[in-house]
Structure formats: C-alpha cells, structure tokens
C-alpha cells in the first residue's frame, strides 16, 4: 500500500494504525516521532466511551523504549469511572511489546467564568512572529511537515515557537481538537536545544500535559525552556498557548548523554 502524503496514520481497524513515512522520528530513521504518537493515543482517549460533558485535564505519557516505525495498536480502558471524574489508561503496543503507557484524567465541565483567571504567560501572536526552520538541525520526515514561526529574542535553552501542520493525524477520520493539538506538543524538546543534537543525545522519557480547557489546534504555541543538570538529567518545561492565549503546561524529563563510542 502506498502511504498518502496527507496523513500521519492509516486506520486498519479498531485501535490499529499503520504509520506513514511522515511520522519518522528525529533520532533514528526506523522510529516514530513521539509527538505524533502522543496525538494518536490522545485521539483514542477522546474516542473511548465519549462524555461530551467532560474534558481531558491531564495526559501523562511514559515512553518505555524506542518507538518502531511499524503497525501500532492503541487500547484504552477506564481505570476509575465516575460521574464527574474519570481516569483512563491507554497502551500503545508495537510488535507485541508495550512501548507507551498513558494515563489521562477526564473532568466534568463546570461554569466557573466568574472566578476564571490565568497566571500563565502568553506569547506574541503567530502572525507577528517570523517564519523559521525550527527543524533545521534535526533529521526525520515528521519535522519537515510542519510550519514554524518564532518570537524574537530566542536563544539556546529558551525559545517561543509556534507550529502547525497541514497533515491529518489519521487519514479519512475526524480528529478532535485536543488530539490535534497534542500531536505537536512533544516538539518542545527540539525547539530550544542547549547543545546540537549531533553533539549529544537528550531524548525525553516522558511527556506530561496539563490543560485548562480544550485547546484550539490552529497554531500550537510552545514557550519553552530547557535545563540540564550536572548528572545526566534534563528538564524541558513549556507553557502551552493557542491563538486564544495560554492553555496549559507540558513537562519532559530528559536523559542527557554522550553518543556511544
């Protein structure tokens, strides 16, 4: 089967997907990029026993190994059912091995407009930012499918970048706004690098996303800082924005290491 150029995945059946070459990761040619897999898992979380009166407030992904560029099976179960609070768990299995585990809190919508207030910092509007090639120092086809715009004043370890993609997450399938938004959040670890990815490795072993509301996926705004400790551990911290303003936070724990001799 020839993979289309307008989708990251092709549906094969309930929970089963064939990745197209467009999901190719940044560290190896034979892996999927975590960002787009996270979007796929979120898509299945949103489809699981849908509750229009609820919204995803947090999704935490644990990455258990390299993500092969092969057929991916995503299964979701309700761990903690409830009328106003639910906990879901998803597993992504590739080649008979669980590669990613994710847990998501789903909370009931409430009208709290009279006490609403956001303390997270906003970003300059994407239309006022400069087009940039935020993926220039990385390999992998996924990153080449994106459009980027950078706010002025960025530097190694600290940048504000907007990103969007014309590519559908799943071919021929309507995807919810949260899944479409999450598809680009894991990019954060690659937009404000402290050192070049050709000099050292610093992949993230997890991704945790907290959301204040359902995001608008027209543009994904990443206000990102990257810190490296002295003992091989790093942290990528991001305030998430959309065109309406700040929408949440994302954190990624990094393993910082030299390339094998």
LOLO-157352 format. One record per residue: residue number from 1; residue in three letters; x, y, z of N, C-alpha, C in turn. Coordinates in Angstrom, 3 decimals. Each point is the difference from the previous one (the first is absolute). Last residue first. Example, Ala and Ser with C-alpha at 12.3 -4.5 7.8 and 13.67 -1.06 7.14 Angstrom:
<rs>
(2,"SER",(12.850,-2.250,7.080),(0.820,1.190,0.060),(-0.770,1.090,0.730))
(1,"ALA",(0.290,-5.720,-0.070),(-0.890,1.190,0.000),(0.900,1.200,0.000))
</rs>
This chain:
<rs>
(261,"UNK",(30.598,5.452,22.045),(1.287,0.035,-0.704),(-0.038,-0.897,-1.215))
(260,"UNK",(-4.517,2.300,1.912),(0.905,-1.131,0.266),(1.276,0.121,-0.825))
(259,"UNK",(-2.508,4.507,1.329),(-0.202,-1.097,-0.925),(0.951,-1.145,0.354))
(258,"UNK",(-1.505,3.193,3.964),(0.840,0.063,-1.199),(-0.341,-1.175,-0.905))
(257,"UNK",(-3.691,2.226,3.419),(1.153,-0.913,-0.078),(0.780,0.241,-1.275))
(256,"UNK",(-4.748,1.091,3.268),(1.053,0.742,-0.727),(1.258,-0.863,0.004))
(255,"UNK",(-5.566,-0.513,0.666),(1.238,-0.688,0.307),(1.091,0.608,-0.882))
(254,"UNK",(-4.895,2.259,1.844),(0.974,-0.379,-1.035),(1.116,-0.865,0.582))
(253,"UNK",(-5.543,1.740,0.780),(1.235,-0.392,0.682),(0.953,-0.579,-1.036))
(252,"UNK",(-4.307,3.603,-0.374),(0.672,-1.167,-0.573),(1.295,-0.253,0.772))
(251,"UNK",(-5.145,2.994,0.125),(1.318,-0.295,0.574),(0.544,-1.277,-0.638))
(250,"UNK",(-4.123,4.224,-0.654),(0.555,-1.306,-0.359),(1.384,-0.135,0.615))
(249,"UNK",(-5.019,3.198,0.409),(1.428,-0.224,0.202),(0.383,-1.387,-0.505))
(248,"UNK",(-4.267,3.865,-1.179),(0.463,-1.034,0.913),(1.511,-0.072,0.091))
(247,"UNK",(-2.770,3.268,-2.492),(-0.964,-1.091,0.144),(0.470,-1.092,0.956))
(246,"UNK",(0.596,5.665,-1.862),(0.572,-1.155,0.701),(-1.066,-1.071,0.254))
(245,"UNK",(-1.417,3.033,-3.995),(0.804,0.311,1.172),(0.565,-1.244,0.651))
(244,"UNK",(-2.552,0.393,-4.210),(-0.831,0.680,0.991),(0.769,0.385,1.256))
(243,"UNK",(1.806,-2.551,-3.716),(-0.258,1.355,-0.473),(-0.879,0.796,0.965))
(242,"UNK",(2.892,-3.693,2.277),(-0.644,-0.066,-1.304),(-0.360,1.427,-0.390))
(241,"UNK",(3.821,-2.552,3.614),(-0.901,1.050,-0.460),(-0.757,-0.458,-1.237))
(240,"UNK",(3.324,-1.912,4.507),(-0.707,-0.256,-1.252),(-0.965,1.140,-0.305))
(239,"UNK",(4.824,-0.655,2.838),(-1.340,0.554,0.116),(-0.658,-0.119,-1.367))
(238,"UNK",(4.220,-3.037,1.986),(-0.671,0.784,-1.034),(-1.339,0.518,0.493))
(237,"UNK",(5.172,-2.691,1.144),(-1.220,0.540,0.587),(-0.639,0.980,-0.974))
(236,"UNK",(3.960,-4.187,0.533),(-0.568,0.957,-0.948),(-1.370,0.411,0.516))
(235,"UNK",(4.715,-2.363,2.187),(-1.422,0.295,0.112),(-0.376,1.042,-1.037))
(234,"UNK",(4.228,-4.005,1.436),(-0.454,1.291,-0.484),(-1.502,0.148,0.156))
(233,"UNK",(4.739,-3.096,1.714),(-1.450,0.152,-0.036),(-0.346,1.414,-0.451))
(232,"UNK",(4.518,-1.804,0.933),(-0.585,-0.724,-1.119),(-1.514,0.079,-0.095))
(231,"UNK",(2.941,2.242,3.352),(0.092,-1.448,0.109),(-0.710,-0.775,-1.088))
(230,"UNK",(0.169,4.914,0.872),(1.391,-0.444,-0.103),(0.144,-1.509,-0.022))
(229,"UNK",(-4.414,2.779,-1.982),(0.723,-0.125,1.252),(1.399,-0.528,-0.228))
(228,"UNK",(-3.385,2.895,-3.363),(0.785,-1.220,0.171),(0.656,0.032,1.380))
(227,"UNK",(-4.510,2.525,-2.725),(1.043,0.011,1.025),(0.693,-1.357,0.032))
(226,"UNK",(-3.532,3.372,-3.216),(0.668,-1.293,0.146),(1.128,0.144,1.006))
(225,"UNK",(-4.994,2.594,-1.731),(1.341,0.118,0.569),(0.551,-1.404,0.231))
(224,"UNK",(-4.352,2.618,-3.042),(0.782,-1.128,0.516),(1.337,0.425,0.590))
(223,"UNK",(-5.087,0.945,-2.205),(0.876,0.932,0.724),(0.890,-0.866,0.883))
(222,"UNK",(-3.392,-0.852,-4.378),(0.900,-0.638,0.956),(0.958,1.043,0.574))
(221,"UNK",(-5.018,-0.650,-2.957),(1.019,0.913,0.491),(0.808,-0.632,1.116))
(220,"UNK",(-3.264,-1.376,-4.467),(0.450,-0.491,1.303),(1.155,0.878,0.438))
(219,"UNK",(-4.465,0.633,-3.530),(1.427,0.214,0.259),(0.299,-0.544,1.391))
(218,"UNK",(-4.129,-1.159,-1.648),(0.409,0.743,-1.191),(1.498,0.315,0.040))
(217,"UNK",(-3.000,-2.454,3.305),(1.211,-0.534,-0.630),(0.462,0.760,-1.244))
(216,"UNK",(-2.612,0.974,4.945),(-0.230,0.229,-1.428),(1.251,-0.434,-0.747))
(215,"UNK",(-1.700,-2.000,4.998),(0.789,0.967,-0.768),(-0.481,0.125,-1.441))
(214,"UNK",(-2.483,-1.135,4.935),(0.269,-0.612,-1.304),(0.741,1.015,-0.871))
(213,"UNK",(0.851,0.670,5.092),(-1.196,-0.035,-0.843),(0.358,-0.772,-1.270))
(212,"UNK",(3.165,0.430,3.422),(-1.033,0.747,0.707),(-1.331,-0.031,-0.738))
(211,"UNK",(4.446,-3.620,0.196),(-0.792,0.938,-0.785),(-1.058,0.663,0.876))
(210,"UNK",(5.043,-3.025,0.066),(-1.148,0.475,0.769),(-0.721,1.066,-0.827))
(209,"UNK",(3.810,-4.245,-0.910),(-0.712,1.180,-0.486),(-1.167,0.296,0.933))
(208,"UNK",(4.946,-3.033,-0.500),(-1.192,0.252,0.808),(-0.603,1.330,-0.414))
(207,"UNK",(3.800,-4.032,-1.612),(-0.636,1.253,-0.395),(-1.272,0.122,0.831))
(206,"UNK",(5.110,-3.054,-0.218),(-1.411,0.174,0.305),(-0.487,1.296,-0.609))
(205,"UNK",(4.425,-1.455,-0.505),(-0.522,-1.310,0.384),(-1.474,0.085,0.393))
(204,"UNK",(3.552,2.968,-3.473),(-0.856,0.000,1.186),(-0.565,-1.393,0.243))
(203,"UNK",(4.912,1.388,-2.379),(-1.411,-0.348,-0.215),(-0.786,0.063,1.298))
(202,"UNK",(4.813,1.417,-1.630),(-0.820,0.422,1.138),(-1.477,-0.293,-0.279))
(201,"UNK",(5.672,-0.490,-1.899),(-1.368,-0.493,-0.029),(-0.738,0.512,1.232))
(200,"UNK",(4.365,2.267,-2.897),(-0.442,-0.798,1.146),(-1.413,-0.493,-0.256))
(199,"UNK",(2.398,2.197,-3.484),(1.062,-0.022,0.995),(-0.332,-0.892,1.190))
(198,"UNK",(-2.947,1.069,-3.736),(1.112,-0.771,-0.558),(1.149,-0.134,0.997))
(197,"UNK",(-3.915,2.637,0.862),(-0.316,-1.428,0.081),(1.031,-0.896,-0.675))
(196,"UNK",(1.078,4.861,2.393),(-0.463,-0.547,-1.266),(-0.286,-1.491,0.139))
(195,"UNK",(-0.636,3.254,4.227),(1.128,-0.433,-0.828),(-0.577,-0.647,-1.250))
(194,"UNK",(-3.052,2.033,2.746),(1.173,0.609,0.637),(1.273,-0.350,-0.764))
(193,"UNK",(-5.278,0.464,-1.933),(1.089,-0.890,0.396),(1.167,0.769,0.619))
(192,"UNK",(-4.946,0.719,-1.449),(0.835,0.904,0.800),(1.228,-0.745,0.504))
(191,"UNK",(-3.420,-2.099,-2.702),(-0.025,1.363,-0.538),(0.900,0.975,0.748))
(190,"UNK",(-1.135,-4.922,0.751),(0.913,0.233,-1.106),(0.086,1.429,-0.479))
(189,"UNK",(-2.870,-1.917,3.563),(1.373,-0.375,0.340),(0.991,0.263,-1.129))
(188,"UNK",(-4.776,0.787,-0.521),(0.643,0.965,0.899),(1.455,-0.347,0.283))
(187,"UNK",(-3.394,-2.566,-2.572),(1.017,0.769,-0.723),(0.837,0.858,0.944))
(186,"UNK",(-3.951,-2.550,1.244),(1.308,-0.585,0.294),(1.128,0.651,-0.800))
(185,"UNK",(-4.635,1.268,-0.708),(0.545,0.482,1.276),(1.392,-0.557,0.283))
(184,"UNK",(-3.300,-0.749,-3.831),(1.215,0.809,-0.181),(0.679,0.401,1.311))
(183,"UNK",(-4.080,-2.711,-0.322),(0.869,-0.547,-1.043),(1.304,0.774,-0.140))
(182,"UNK",(-3.785,1.316,2.785),(1.033,-0.808,0.651),(0.995,-0.557,-1.012))
(181,"UNK",(-3.813,2.374,-1.631),(0.940,0.881,0.704),(1.156,-0.798,0.591))
(180,"UNK",(-3.523,-2.352,-2.033),(0.731,0.750,-1.022),(1.044,0.909,0.639))
(179,"UNK",(-2.910,-2.316,2.870),(0.948,-0.923,-0.642),(0.826,0.718,-1.056))
(178,"UNK",(-3.430,2.476,2.008),(1.054,-0.284,0.972),(1.036,-0.946,-0.587))
(177,"UNK",(-3.898,1.168,-2.578),(0.981,1.077,0.134),(1.121,-0.300,0.987))
(176,"UNK",(-2.459,-4.089,-2.649),(-0.386,1.075,0.892),(1.096,1.033,0.176))
(175,"UNK",(-0.898,-3.069,-4.455),(0.760,-0.037,1.247),(-0.388,1.203,0.849))
(174,"UNK",(-1.879,-3.171,-4.491),(-0.065,1.265,0.730),(0.679,-0.161,1.362))
(173,"UNK",(1.194,-2.865,-4.544),(-0.658,-0.048,1.307),(0.005,1.396,0.619))
(172,"UNK",(2.265,-1.531,-4.187),(-1.417,-0.258,-0.132),(-0.779,-0.016,1.292))
(171,"UNK",(5.141,-0.456,0.628),(-0.623,0.170,-1.295),(-1.473,-0.361,0.011))
(170,"UNK",(2.886,1.977,4.132),(-0.455,-1.309,-0.499),(-0.749,0.213,-1.301))
(169,"UNK",(2.262,3.752,1.706),(0.549,-1.002,0.907),(-0.337,-1.408,-0.487))
(168,"UNK",(0.569,4.132,-3.451),(-0.985,-0.592,0.900),(0.671,-1.026,0.902))
(167,"UNK",(2.439,4.409,-2.241),(-0.170,-1.451,-0.138),(-1.013,-0.503,1.024))
(166,"UNK",(1.913,4.514,-0.543),(-1.138,-0.225,-0.892),(-0.362,-1.476,-0.111))
(165,"UNK",(2.343,2.933,4.268),(0.206,-0.972,-1.067),(-1.234,-0.089,-0.884))
(164,"UNK",(2.906,3.423,3.941),(-1.245,-0.578,-0.489),(0.331,-0.943,-1.151))
(163,"UNK",(2.342,3.422,4.326),(0.082,-1.053,-1.012),(-1.402,-0.412,-0.426))
(162,"UNK",(3.282,4.036,2.952),(-1.302,-0.486,-0.432),(0.197,-1.070,-1.075))
(161,"UNK",(3.370,1.951,4.162),(-0.215,-0.421,-1.390),(-1.449,-0.435,-0.181))
(160,"UNK",(4.016,2.268,3.543),(-1.436,-0.037,-0.212),(-0.250,-0.267,-1.479))
(159,"UNK",(4.448,-0.994,3.645),(-0.618,0.514,-1.221),(-1.523,-0.060,0.096))
(158,"UNK",(5.090,-1.384,2.545),(-1.204,0.813,0.291),(-0.559,0.578,-1.302))
(157,"UNK",(3.992,-2.844,0.269),(-0.574,-0.247,1.307),(-1.282,0.758,0.301))
(156,"UNK",(3.135,2.007,-3.632),(0.150,-1.389,0.419),(-0.534,-0.167,1.421))
(155,"UNK",(-2.309,3.974,-2.339),(1.406,-0.385,0.132),(0.053,-1.474,0.355))
(154,"UNK",(-3.630,4.500,-1.719),(0.309,-1.370,0.389),(1.495,-0.266,0.056))
(153,"UNK",(-2.582,4.139,-1.323),(0.691,-0.099,1.279),(0.334,-1.404,0.443))
(152,"UNK",(-4.308,1.209,-3.269),(1.357,0.548,0.116),(0.580,-0.236,1.383))
(151,"UNK",(-3.536,-3.476,-2.124),(-0.032,1.339,0.594),(1.429,0.524,0.103))
(150,"UNK",(-1.739,-3.694,-3.726),(0.709,0.228,1.257),(-0.163,1.439,0.462))
(149,"UNK",(-2.418,-4.148,-3.289),(0.234,1.435,0.126),(0.569,0.265,1.394))
(148,"UNK",(-1.015,-4.448,-3.813),(0.420,0.572,1.276),(0.090,1.522,-0.100))
(147,"UNK",(-2.178,-4.935,-2.430),(0.319,1.411,-0.190),(0.291,0.606,1.359))
(146,"UNK",(0.367,-5.435,-1.880),(-0.554,1.055,0.843),(0.396,1.394,-0.485))
(145,"UNK",(1.404,-4.543,-1.499),(-1.392,0.221,-0.407),(-0.615,1.215,0.687))
(144,"UNK",(4.469,-1.865,0.806),(-0.034,0.754,-1.257),(-1.425,0.274,-0.472))
(143,"UNK",(1.003,-2.665,3.890),(0.291,1.404,0.265),(-0.036,0.852,-1.264))
(142,"UNK",(-0.619,-4.774,-0.274),(-1.094,0.649,0.716),(0.250,1.494,0.153))
(141,"UNK",(3.277,-3.024,-1.930),(-0.976,0.636,-0.886),(-1.115,0.704,0.750))
(140,"UNK",(5.339,-0.802,1.493),(-1.333,-0.575,0.128),(-1.047,0.767,-0.789))
(139,"UNK",(4.685,1.932,2.525),(-0.368,-0.866,-1.106),(-1.432,-0.489,0.205))
(138,"UNK",(2.540,4.812,1.758),(-0.509,-1.335,0.287),(-0.220,-0.796,-1.279))
(137,"UNK",(1.291,4.741,0.512),(1.090,-0.805,0.538),(-0.420,-1.434,0.311))
(136,"UNK",(-3.104,3.297,-1.833),(1.179,-0.028,-0.859),(1.097,-0.917,0.522))
(135,"UNK",(-4.724,1.344,1.452),(0.459,-1.390,-0.092),(1.314,-0.128,-0.762))
(134,"UNK",(-2.493,4.114,0.670),(0.324,-0.484,1.333),(0.534,-1.418,-0.012))
(133,"UNK",(-0.497,4.178,-3.348),(0.142,-1.450,-0.188),(0.449,-0.579,1.323))
(132,"UNK",(-3.102,4.618,-1.025),(1.312,-0.550,0.322),(0.014,-1.486,-0.321))
(131,"UNK",(-3.042,5.147,-0.224),(0.166,-1.387,-0.463),(1.422,-0.473,0.267))
(130,"UNK",(-2.063,3.838,3.136),(0.727,-0.211,-1.249),(0.005,-1.470,-0.401))
(129,"UNK",(-3.902,2.991,2.844),(1.281,-0.688,0.162),(0.601,-0.335,-1.365))
(128,"UNK",(-4.411,1.972,0.924),(1.048,0.979,0.231),(1.372,-0.605,0.201))
(127,"UNK",(-3.976,-2.589,-0.633),(0.098,0.842,-1.188),(1.083,1.060,0.152))
(126,"UNK",(-1.142,-2.945,3.645),(0.816,-0.625,-1.054),(0.148,0.858,-1.248))
(125,"UNK",(-0.558,2.190,4.927),(-0.869,-0.628,-1.000),(0.844,-0.612,-1.116))
(124,"UNK",(2.159,0.433,4.873),(-0.380,0.884,-1.103),(-0.834,-0.769,-1.025))
(123,"UNK",(-0.327,-1.886,4.907),(1.018,0.128,-1.044),(-0.431,1.049,-1.013))
(122,"UNK",(-1.106,-0.980,5.680),(-0.403,-0.130,-1.385),(1.179,0.153,-0.952))
(121,"UNK",(-0.244,-1.834,5.391),(0.358,1.064,-0.939),(-0.471,-0.304,-1.416))
(120,"UNK",(-2.497,-1.564,4.709),(1.035,-0.445,-0.936),(0.308,1.107,-1.008))
(119,"UNK",(-3.496,0.036,3.434),(1.288,0.557,0.406),(1.139,-0.424,-0.919))
(118,"UNK",(-5.744,0.623,-0.065),(1.139,-0.761,-0.519),(1.288,0.705,0.399))
(117,"UNK",(-5.622,-0.430,1.469),(1.194,0.837,-0.034),(1.193,-0.846,-0.393))
(116,"UNK",(-5.830,-0.143,1.372),(1.079,-0.363,-0.921),(1.140,1.007,0.070))
(115,"UNK",(-4.473,-0.275,2.300),(1.252,-0.051,0.757),(1.198,-0.312,-0.897))
(114,"UNK",(-4.530,0.367,-1.660),(0.074,1.127,0.935),(1.280,-0.004,0.825))
(113,"UNK",(-1.185,-3.500,-3.211),(0.439,1.243,-0.632),(0.197,1.121,1.003))
(112,"UNK",(-1.143,-5.002,0.072),(0.756,0.719,1.032),(0.506,1.341,-0.528))
(111,"UNK",(-3.207,-4.585,-1.126),(0.003,1.428,-0.313),(0.669,0.741,1.149))
(110,"UNK",(1.050,-5.225,-1.671),(-0.772,0.820,0.938),(0.036,1.448,-0.478))
(109,"UNK",(1.214,-5.572,-1.653),(-0.027,1.438,-0.274),(-0.892,0.700,1.032))
(108,"UNK",(2.635,-4.689,1.014),(-1.262,0.566,-0.457),(0.135,1.502,-0.222))
(107,"UNK",(4.198,-3.471,-0.583),(-0.776,0.701,1.023),(-1.262,0.615,-0.594))
(106,"UNK",(4.301,-3.858,-0.699),(-1.105,0.629,-0.723),(-0.946,0.584,1.049))
(105,"UNK",(5.451,-1.913,-0.394),(-1.138,0.400,0.809),(-1.012,0.703,-0.897))
(104,"UNK",(3.974,-3.780,-1.275),(-0.643,1.289,-0.236),(-1.145,0.207,0.977))
(103,"UNK",(4.818,-3.142,-1.446),(-1.164,0.142,0.873),(-0.549,1.409,-0.151))
(102,"UNK",(3.469,-3.813,-2.823),(-0.484,1.356,0.264),(-1.197,-0.068,0.938))
(101,"UNK",(4.540,-2.953,-2.370),(-1.166,-0.020,0.882),(-0.400,1.444,0.276))
(100,"UNK",(3.157,-2.811,-3.967),(-0.411,1.215,0.706),(-1.205,-0.321,0.877))
(99,"UNK",(2.182,-3.504,-2.301),(1.041,1.011,-0.175),(-0.326,1.268,0.774))
(98,"UNK",(-1.133,-5.626,-0.182),(-0.547,1.288,0.413),(1.124,1.033,-0.005))
(97,"UNK",(-0.164,-4.469,-3.187),(0.598,0.602,1.196),(-0.675,1.323,0.316))
(96,"UNK",(-0.765,-2.872,-3.958),(-0.262,-0.806,1.184),(0.547,0.554,1.292))
(95,"UNK",(0.300,2.333,-4.241),(0.748,-1.247,-0.073),(-0.156,-0.865,1.225))
(94,"UNK",(-1.797,4.409,1.125),(0.620,-0.146,-1.317),(0.832,-1.273,0.009))
(93,"UNK",(-3.996,3.037,3.070),(0.763,-1.228,-0.174),(0.503,-0.093,-1.434))
(92,"UNK",(-2.140,3.625,3.921),(0.347,-0.112,-1.410),(0.951,-1.183,-0.147))
(91,"UNK",(-3.945,1.647,3.848),(1.276,-0.638,-0.320),(0.165,-0.016,-1.511))
(90,"UNK",(-3.088,2.800,4.161),(0.207,-0.464,-1.370),(1.360,-0.666,-0.114))
(89,"UNK",(-4.035,1.786,3.872),(1.353,-0.493,-0.256),(0.065,-0.544,-1.417))
(88,"UNK",(-3.236,3.601,3.441),(0.147,-0.929,-1.109),(1.451,-0.434,-0.116))
(87,"UNK",(-3.673,2.343,3.773),(1.394,-0.240,-0.338),(0.043,-1.076,-1.080))
(86,"UNK",(-3.892,3.859,2.016),(0.364,-1.316,-0.514),(1.496,-0.058,-0.279))
(85,"UNK",(-4.367,3.117,2.486),(1.446,-0.199,-0.144),(0.246,-1.413,-0.501))
(84,"UNK",(-4.445,1.547,0.784),(0.644,1.290,-0.268),(1.502,-0.110,-0.230))
(83,"UNK",(-2.814,-3.905,0.685),(-0.967,0.926,-0.586),(0.657,1.314,-0.395))
(82,"UNK",(2.795,-4.710,0.018),(-0.655,0.916,0.926),(-0.936,0.940,-0.714))
(81,"UNK",(4.178,-4.387,-0.241),(-1.204,0.634,-0.525),(-0.602,0.944,1.023))
(80,"UNK",(4.973,-2.081,-0.890),(-0.805,0.530,1.107),(-1.223,0.678,-0.604))
(79,"UNK",(2.812,-2.342,-2.891),(0.577,-0.484,1.251),(-0.858,0.400,1.192))
(78,"UNK",(-0.805,-0.891,-5.480),(-0.350,0.907,1.093),(0.499,-0.603,1.298))
(77,"UNK",(2.203,-0.784,-5.066),(-0.909,-0.526,1.012),(-0.283,1.087,1.029))
(76,"UNK",(2.306,-0.978,-5.378),(-0.328,0.898,1.103),(-0.976,-0.693,0.939))
(75,"UNK",(3.922,-0.915,-4.347),(-1.168,-0.456,0.749),(-0.187,0.878,1.233))
(74,"UNK",(2.844,-0.380,-5.059),(-0.279,0.823,1.177),(-1.301,-0.480,0.648))
(73,"UNK",(4.161,-1.535,-3.775),(-1.302,-0.346,0.564),(-0.192,0.778,1.296))
(72,"UNK",(3.196,0.117,-4.857),(-0.166,0.405,1.396),(-1.425,-0.287,0.459))
(71,"UNK",(4.044,-1.245,-4.118),(-1.406,0.031,0.384),(-0.137,0.205,1.508))
(70,"UNK",(4.599,1.731,-1.597),(-0.772,-1.186,-0.367),(-1.442,0.162,0.466))
(69,"UNK",(4.740,2.221,0.776),(-0.829,0.498,-1.093),(-0.787,-1.171,-0.594))
(68,"UNK",(1.903,0.393,5.267),(0.256,-0.474,-1.371),(-1.004,0.561,-1.005))
(67,"UNK",(1.960,1.817,4.696),(-1.330,-0.170,-0.582),(0.165,-0.438,-1.449))
(66,"UNK",(3.113,-0.463,4.835),(-0.094,0.572,-1.331),(-1.343,-0.369,-0.624))
(65,"UNK",(-0.398,-0.175,5.120),(1.073,-0.414,-0.900),(-0.129,0.719,-1.325))
(64,"UNK",(-2.959,0.739,3.741),(0.695,-1.171,0.524),(1.116,-0.508,-0.905))
(63,"UNK",(-2.957,4.628,1.483),(0.595,-0.582,-1.202),(0.917,-1.136,0.439))
(62,"UNK",(-4.526,2.738,2.031),(1.271,-0.614,0.383),(0.538,-0.757,-1.212))
(61,"UNK",(-3.787,4.244,0.921),(0.515,-1.078,-0.834),(1.332,-0.490,0.571))
(60,"UNK",(-4.709,2.941,1.535),(1.397,-0.295,0.328),(0.435,-1.242,-0.781))
(59,"UNK",(-4.108,4.112,0.208),(0.415,-1.258,-0.623),(1.485,-0.176,0.277))
(58,"UNK",(-4.588,3.188,1.832),(1.411,-0.389,0.039),(0.188,-1.303,-0.747))
(57,"UNK",(-4.178,2.275,-0.078),(0.745,1.024,0.748),(1.484,-0.315,0.094))
(56,"UNK",(-4.700,-1.092,-3.246),(1.289,-0.498,0.475),(0.743,1.131,0.706))
(55,"UNK",(-5.424,-0.224,-0.125),(1.144,0.484,-0.773),(1.267,-0.610,0.577))
(54,"UNK",(-5.964,-0.637,-0.093),(1.312,-0.078,0.648),(1.096,0.485,-0.946))
(53,"UNK",(-4.753,-0.626,-1.013),(-0.008,0.879,1.173),(1.343,0.021,0.711))
(52,"UNK",(-0.991,-2.824,-3.819),(0.012,1.407,-0.415),(0.046,0.977,1.168))
(51,"UNK",(1.748,-5.089,-0.579),(-0.843,0.729,0.948),(0.038,1.482,-0.379))
(50,"UNK",(1.404,-5.329,-2.212),(0.001,1.473,0.003),(-1.037,0.593,0.948))
(49,"UNK",(2.660,-4.559,-0.700),(-1.227,0.304,0.759),(-0.207,1.510,0.107))
(48,"UNK",(4.131,-0.468,-2.533),(-0.393,-1.041,0.950),(-1.208,0.441,0.828))
(47,"UNK",(2.488,2.697,-3.280),(-1.041,-0.855,-0.579),(-0.558,-1.015,0.993))
(46,"UNK",(3.639,2.968,1.096),(-1.205,0.798,-0.236),(-1.148,-0.850,-0.532))
(45,"UNK",(4.216,-2.021,0.602),(-0.552,0.377,1.303),(-1.295,0.795,-0.169))
(44,"UNK",(2.441,-1.080,-3.857),(-0.704,-1.168,0.525),(-0.585,0.273,1.394))
(43,"UNK",(2.577,3.417,-1.955),(-1.167,-0.245,-0.850),(-0.807,-1.186,0.517))
(42,"UNK",(4.130,0.880,1.960),(-1.025,0.923,0.479),(-1.276,-0.132,-0.814))
(41,"UNK",(3.726,-2.471,-1.405),(-0.509,-0.540,1.265),(-1.102,0.901,0.559))
(40,"UNK",(2.228,1.541,-3.839),(-0.799,-1.183,-0.311),(-0.612,-0.604,1.265))
(39,"UNK",(3.028,3.598,0.462),(-1.260,0.440,-0.579),(-0.923,-1.159,-0.299))
(38,"UNK",(4.313,-0.974,1.442),(-0.785,0.559,1.109),(-1.346,0.512,-0.494))
(37,"UNK",(3.104,-1.437,-3.183),(-0.584,-1.150,0.704),(-0.853,0.490,1.175))
(36,"UNK",(2.460,3.198,-2.345),(-1.161,-0.415,-0.776),(-0.656,-1.245,0.603))
(35,"UNK",(3.911,1.724,2.087),(-1.030,1.025,-0.028),(-1.255,-0.481,-0.716))
(34,"UNK",(4.097,-2.601,0.277),(-0.892,-0.093,1.140),(-1.159,0.988,-0.101))
(33,"UNK",(2.468,-2.136,-4.298),(0.186,1.138,0.905),(-1.035,-0.079,1.112))
(32,"UNK",(1.894,-4.436,-2.505),(-1.023,1.030,-0.080),(0.348,1.144,0.960))
(31,"UNK",(3.683,-3.419,-2.481),(-0.875,0.219,1.144),(-1.055,1.044,-0.325))
(30,"UNK",(3.994,-1.540,-2.634),(-0.959,-1.102,0.111),(-0.928,0.146,1.200))
(29,"UNK",(3.634,3.062,-1.163),(-0.838,-0.090,-1.186),(-1.095,-1.049,0.130))
(28,"UNK",(2.164,2.925,4.174),(0.293,-1.180,-0.822),(-0.979,-0.048,-1.170))
(27,"UNK",(0.006,3.759,2.986),(1.262,-0.608,0.432),(0.410,-1.183,-0.868))
(26,"UNK",(-4.142,2.648,-0.510),(1.135,0.911,-0.113),(1.334,-0.635,0.347))
(25,"UNK",(-4.710,-2.476,-2.177),(0.514,0.737,1.147),(1.285,0.749,-0.247))
(24,"UNK",(-4.475,-1.452,-3.240),(1.397,-0.367,0.298),(0.616,0.924,1.039))
(23,"UNK",(-4.506,-0.176,-2.278),(0.148,0.009,1.464),(1.447,-0.260,0.423))
(22,"UNK",(-1.660,-0.038,-4.625),(0.011,1.361,0.533),(0.154,0.062,1.508))
(21,"UNK",(-0.505,-4.049,-2.855),(1.378,0.502,0.170),(0.077,1.389,0.626))
(20,"UNK",(-4.242,-2.857,1.361),(0.571,0.323,-1.303),(1.432,0.506,0.210))
(19,"UNK",(-2.997,-3.516,3.189),(0.654,1.302,-0.148),(0.498,0.191,-1.427))
(18,"UNK",(-4.227,-2.941,1.874),(1.259,-0.133,-0.738),(0.630,1.378,-0.112))
(17,"UNK",(-3.709,-2.283,3.743),(0.415,1.042,-0.944),(1.317,-0.367,-0.675))
(16,"UNK",(-4.502,-1.595,3.607),(1.179,-0.433,-0.758),(0.301,1.011,-1.099))
(15,"UNK",(-3.903,-0.042,3.111),(1.235,0.194,0.750),(1.277,-0.324,-0.754))
(14,"UNK",(-4.223,-1.761,-2.300),(-0.120,0.619,1.327),(1.337,0.057,0.746))
(13,"UNK",(0.781,-0.193,-5.081),(-1.050,-0.656,0.763),(-0.063,0.644,1.365))
(12,"UNK",(2.905,1.632,-3.371),(-0.048,-1.394,-0.429),(-1.151,-0.764,0.638))
(11,"UNK",(1.776,5.476,-1.338),(-0.728,-0.910,0.895),(-0.087,-1.396,-0.595))
(10,"UNK",(3.991,3.723,-0.684),(-1.132,-0.593,-0.696),(-0.714,-0.943,0.961))
(9,"UNK",(3.415,4.630,0.734),(-0.366,-1.401,0.231),(-1.160,-0.400,-0.901))
(8,"UNK",(2.008,4.298,-0.396),(1.078,-0.651,0.739),(-0.281,-1.480,0.223))
(7,"UNK",(-1.686,3.289,-4.232),(-0.380,-0.586,1.293),(1.227,-0.631,0.640))
(6,"UNK",(-0.218,1.933,-4.502),(-0.819,0.931,0.759),(-0.464,-0.574,1.326))
(5,"UNK",(2.521,-2.105,-3.710),(0.846,1.078,0.520),(-0.795,0.966,0.867))
(4,"UNK",(-0.715,-5.564,-0.847),(-0.331,1.335,-0.492),(0.910,1.042,0.617))
(3,"UNK",(1.344,-5.247,-0.991),(-0.464,0.897,1.061),(-0.334,1.364,-0.587))
(2,"UNK",(-0.216,-4.985,-2.307),(0.738,1.254,-0.047),(-0.578,0.966,1.026))
(1,"UNK",(0.150,-5.611,-0.128),(-0.852,1.199,0.000),(0.882,1.240,0.000))
</rs>
